[in-house]
């Protein structure tokens, strides 16, 4: 991170059940399963039929299955879970609430889908659980680089060394990466780990 207080950075909260919703779609990845279980336990029994749970990852599949949900959809990859969210939202009505939890890249992909369906910010909640790795979008070749944990990263598309800026694009679901050595190509500073 270069600067704090950037307004474009996503802000995550703890998922809270929104009882004003008519239908609840919970989507999680990996360690985010714990947050899904916490929200589901607070759901009144009469509302259980209006719940869809989409999950990818190992740690909480068994725990979610033991909740006896009518619509539990398990997927082997995050991409398949996000595609399922897309199909599910295509059939939803007004009053739907979406709860997203997992890594920052996974959350960004899910929020892109909710934006496609013109969902308001108060209809979508996000809780970051899991890896601090993030997606970096190369402004030069338009490649999205996944699982970045450093402030300088070689682009997987064009090979340029990118400086990871603090600006986050909700449309692209990633942080912006700009060529770090544009003034003196080949003079690359050492790559430092920014997350543990």
C-alpha positions in Angstrom: 0.0 0.0 0.0 1.3 3.4 -0.9 -1.3 5.8 0.7 -4.0 5.3 3.3 -7.5 6.8 3.1 -8.0 6.1 -0.6 -11.8 6.4 -1.2 -11.9 3.8 -4.0 -10.6 1.0 -1.6 -13.3 -1.5 -0.7 -14.6 -1.4 2.8 -15.5 -4.7 4.4 -17.8 -5.2 7.3 -19.0 -8.2 9.3 -22.0 -9.8 7.6 -25.3 -9.1 9.3 -28.6 -10.6 8.5 -30.9 -8.1 6.8 -34.4 -9.2 7.8 -35.9 -6.7 5.3 -34.8 -9.0 2.5 -37.3 -11.3 0.7 -34.6 -13.7 -0.6 -31.1 -14.2 0.7 -28.2 -15.3 -1.4 -25.1 -16.2 0.5 -21.9 -16.9 -1.4 -18.6 -17.8 0.1 -15.1 -19.1 -0.5 -12.8 -21.0 1.8 -12.6 -19.6 5.3 -15.7 -17.4 4.5 -17.8 -20.5 5.2 -17.7 -19.5 8.9 -19.4 -16.2 8.2 -22.0 -17.9 6.1 -22.8 -20.3 9.0 -23.0 -17.4 11.4 -25.6 -15.6 9.2 -27.6 -18.7 8.5 -27.9 -19.4 12.3 -29.5 -16.0 12.7 -32.1 -16.6 10.0 -35.7 -17.2 11.3 -37.0 -20.7 10.4 -39.8 -19.4 8.2 -37.3 -17.7 6.0 -35.1 -20.8 5.3 -36.9 -21.5 2.0 -35.9 -18.1 0.7 -32.1 -18.9 1.0 -29.6 -19.9 -1.6 -26.1 -20.8 -0.4 -23.3 -21.0 -2.9 -19.9 -22.1 -1.6 -16.5 -23.1 -3.0 -13.7 -24.5 -0.9 -13.1 -27.4 1.5 -13.2 -26.3 5.1 -16.9 -25.7 5.7 -18.7 -28.0 3.1 -19.7 -30.6 5.8 -20.8 -27.9 8.3 -23.0 -26.3 5.7 -24.4 -29.6 4.6 -25.4 -30.4 8.2 -27.6 -27.2 8.3 -30.2 -29.0 6.1 -30.5 -26.2 3.6 -32.8 -26.7 0.6 -30.5 -24.8 -1.8 -26.9 -25.6 -1.0 -24.7 -25.5 -4.1 -21.1 -26.6 -3.8 -18.5 -25.8 -6.5 -14.9 -26.9 -7.0 -13.7 -23.4 -8.2 -14.4 -19.8 -7.4 -15.2 -19.1 -11.1 -18.0 -21.7 -11.1 -19.4 -20.2 -7.9 -19.4 -16.7 -9.4 -21.1 -18.1 -12.6 -23.7 -19.7 -10.4 -24.3 -16.3 -8.6 -24.8 -14.8 -12.1 -27.4 -17.4 -13.1 -29.2 -17.1 -9.7 -29.4 -13.3 -9.8 -30.9 -13.5 -13.3 -34.0 -15.1 -11.8 -34.3 -13.0 -8.6 -36.8 -10.3 -7.8 -36.7 -7.0 -5.9 -35.9 -7.5 -2.2 -33.0 -9.9 -2.8 -30.0 -9.5 -0.4 -26.5 -10.8 -1.3 -23.9 -11.7 1.3 -20.4 -12.3 0.0 -17.4 -13.6 1.9 -13.9 -14.9 1.0 -10.7 -13.4 -0.5 -10.6 -9.9 -1.9 -10.4 -11.2 -5.5 -13.4 -13.5 -5.0 -15.4 -10.7 -3.4 -14.5 -8.4 -6.3 -15.8 -10.9 -8.8 -19.1 -11.4 -7.0 -19.6 -7.6 -6.6 -19.0 -7.2 -10.4 -22.0 -9.6 -10.9 -24.2 -7.7 -8.5 -23.3 -4.5 -10.2 -24.4 -6.0 -13.5 -27.8 -6.6 -12.0 -27.9 -3.0 -10.7 -28.0 -4.0 -7.1 -27.6 -1.1 -4.6 -24.8 -1.1 -2.0 -27.3 -1.6 0.8 -28.4 -4.9 -0.8 -24.9 -6.4 -0.9 -22.7 -7.0 2.1 -19.1 -8.2 2.0 -16.9 -9.6 4.6 -13.2 -10.3 3.8 -12.0 -13.6 5.2 -9.1 -15.5 3.8 -6.0 -14.5 1.9 -4.8 -10.9 1.7 -3.7 -11.5 -1.9 -5.4 -9.3 -4.4 -6.1 -8.9 -8.1 -3.9 -6.3 -10.0 -5.1 -5.0 -13.3 -2.3 -4.0 -15.8 -3.3 -0.7 -17.4 -0.8 -1.5 -20.3 -2.0 -4.8 -21.6 -5.4 -5.2 -19.7 -4.3 -8.5 -18.0 -5.7 -9.2 -14.5 -2.9 -10.7 -12.3 -4.3 -12.8 -9.5 -3.0 -13.5 -6.0 -0.6 -10.6 -5.8 1.0 -10.0 -2.4 3.8 -7.6 -3.3 3.9 -3.9 -4.1 5.8 -4.5 -7.3 4.8 -7.5 -9.5 5.7 -8.7 -13.0 2.7 -8.7 -15.2 1.7 -12.1 -16.5 0.5 -10.6 -19.8 3.1 -8.2 -21.0 6.0 -8.9 -18.6 6.3 -5.2 -17.4 7.1 -4.7 -13.7 4.0 -3.1 -12.2 3.7 -0.8 -9.2 0.5 -1.7 -7.4 -1.4 1.5 -6.8 -3.9 1.9 -4.0 -6.6 2.8 -6.5 -9.2 0.0 -6.7 -11.5 -0.2 -9.7 -14.9 -1.7 -8.8 -15.7 -2.1 -12.5 -12.5 -4.2 -13.0 -12.5 -5.7 -9.5 -8.8 -5.0 -9.0 -6.1 -2.6 -8.0 -4.4 -0.7 -10.8 -0.9 -1.7 -11.8 1.3 0.8 -13.6 4.8 0.3 -15.1 7.2 0.9 -12.3 10.3 1.7 -14.4 8.7 3.8 -17.2 11.4 6.5 -17.0 14.3 4.0 -16.9 13.2 0.6 -18.3 15.2 -2.2 -16.8 16.0 -0.4 -13.5 13.7 -2.4 -11.3 13.7 -1.9 -7.5 13.6 -5.1 -5.4 10.2 -6.7 -4.9 9.1 -6.5 -1.3 6.5 -8.6 0.4 3.6 -6.4 1.6 1.3 -9.0 3.2 2.0 -11.8 5.6 
